[in-house]
């Protein structure tokens, strides 16, 4: 199959949107005869009929729907390419791909990245929120320059360093019997229904492991995708949960919640920064890595060890 040109791809998308050759021709500022010729040539190249010509307009064949899917992906990629290049034209000097887990995004990155972008306005940060095991895989596969993840997830073969520590607490409604308790072990709460994150989340795995140590089931009533969702459901009396203290403080405005320190050793959690090879990092990524580690070192009690 001869590769279709970008004008034809854009035209095919317009036909699919408009369901009309005439309207697509008007939208793309082409003569109707030229549009018909391009689509006929495209069908000849593919050897497949892509359109049904109906009295009331155009419909896509099954092959046409498949072609449209790929055409949209290509056109979207071109748009992103143009956007990226336009940033370099107006002065963007670097691009860093950062993947971070939810705790990092909510607790620390707003301040850390805000400071960095004020210092380096010409560096673009492409940040994605991901699960910790996905973050490690993305760094290993070269899809992310820097990852921020829960430290109990293995990052074997990569260069990982302690970045921050956060404290996990039991979160209950203010009227809950445990609300006035100065501290609590997870075992004391296992008779309650829990609200947590989806099963693949590293925090959820940590909580499940904690319950297994007591040979007790964790009664998960509801699993959601965000800390905010957990806090709101706890506020409504639907269960209790375990969350990072700073994340609860960020979400608790207007909610009737009590936070109780957990005495379990795993409740003091480490968040790590990971890269494939710090020596191979581009200068903008190295600048961001250094900035994030400095921010971590300013937190009381944080003293990151050397990369290993």
Buried (B, 14 or more C-beta within 10 A) or exposed (E): EEEBEEEBBBBBBBBBEBBBBEBBBBBBEBEEEEBEEBBEEBBEEBEBEBBEEEEEBBEBBEBBEEBBEEBBEBBEEEEEEEEEEEBEEEEBEBBBBBBBBBBBBBBBBEEBBEBBBEEBEEBBBEBBBBBBBBBBBBBBEEBBBBBBBBBBBEBEEBBBBBBBBBEBBBBBBEEBEBBEBEEBBBBBBBEBEBBBBEEEBBBBBBBBEBBEEEEEEBEBBBBBEBBBBBBBBBBEEBBBBBBBBBBBBBBBEEBEBBBBBBEBEBBEBBBBBBBBEBEEBEEBBBBBBEBBBEBBEEEEEBEBEEBE
